[in-house]
Amino acid sequence: MSLEATLPGLDPAMEKEFNPWLAAEARFNEAATLLGLDDGFQKVLKSPAMEVTVHIPVELEDGRLEVFTGYRVQHSIARGPAKGGIRFAPDVTLDEVRALASWMTWKCAVVNIPFGGGKGGVICDPTLLSKNELERITRRYTAALMDVIGPERDVPAPDMNTNEQTMAWIMDTYSMHKRSTVTAVVTGKPLNLGGSRGRVEATGRGCLFVTLQALKKFGLEPSETKIVVQGFGNVGGKAAKLMHQAGMKIIAVVEWDGAVYNPKGIDPEALQKHRQETGSITGYAEAEDMDRFEAMFLPCDVLVPAAKENVIHSKNAAKIQAKIICEGANGPTTAEADQILDEKRIFVIPDILANAGGVTVSYFEWVQDRMGYFWNEEMVNSRLEEIMVNSFQDVVAYGERHKVHNRSAAYMVALDRVAFAIKLRGIYA
Ligand code: NAD
């Protein structure tokens, strides 16, 4: 779907504003400058530790041979093994993978888990490939990366168009070469192959935990809180369900094809059922349909953008009437919009903190695999809560101390942790 289709009136001059890599760089530069990091050190922090390109021959169903190109970038291994997903998409580029890998470094650092950042991708169109072809691509890509990935080196996970089946194939291929079962080489595996309980809901649950903390700062009780959720998928759907269970009122849900509104609150599980039956959230009997471009600007306490990047930008940020924004999606707010939200004194829980519940439970999966001892869901959720609450408090306290907004504070906390690790380790010569 093009940006034009999702953002009405997109001006081509805003292309720069919508470039997520420029946005990530702007945030890095701001945080590095505020921290007073010198140029040399900034170079070290910015540069990926390793970039690998592989060209993998695969036999297709019709007997033809095709060569696919795959990447794996380890942006940082200063605090532990690289961690980050693998995506399959026709438009994957090394630049994109590189930027996403650095994003993972900051995300892992902000929640203080002992991982660096990585990302991988294979240029392919999964809609044109059979399951067997996808399996062959995955296995050959894994075999090519045998010396790159590993529980102590680099731990991939699912991302766009990859899933727990993909992770099971990676785990199996890696294990075949190692001559022993190495479950901790990837996370996001099926539960009975070393996956973790609580992983599916982890990102949405993390959003709940940080939102509860933000509500406390505003002196708001969950029962008097009105929520608008954009994107009713894995993150937004689960966040909505859990927030509803915590007593909050989901007054609107926004999807790509429409929005529904009920000031008395919507039951997300019933709405999900309606969507499964009809293919859309619209036409739901317990709520009114409304314009999806207006729903995001309803007066509410918390807006949860959990669909995609760049939905809050310089042309619409002023219309937002939420007190708190909990960024379930990656990069939903442009750097230009940050300034407007800041002027409006909207309390933003930035993506690298708000949606880090997923990678945190991936970390728990890796820990459980290495122990060979698995936790019940209660244990996973309570440990997730502890990490999300502590990280929220670290970021907010840092922001208050240094008089910067939460996003800058989150980047500063993250950069500071990675920089400190590099300084302690020293520059090996
Ligand atoms: P998903 O595909 O399960 O859900 C996305 C939902 O948003 C879908 O229902 C889709 O129809 C909807 N959508 C797409 N465009 C929209 C638009 N313009 N307006 C309204 N709704 C729209 O994806 P997901 O896993 O929930 O991921 C959502 C975001 O969260 C992405 O930015 C992703 O990178 C980020 N994220 C996901 C995880 C995770 O664990 N899944 C972790 C961290 C960050």
Residues whose N, C-alpha, C, O or C-beta is under 5 A from the ligand:
A	BS01	NAD	T6 T203 Q230 G231 F232 G233 N234 V235 G236 V254 E255 W256 A306 A307 K308 E309 G328 A329 N330 N355 G358
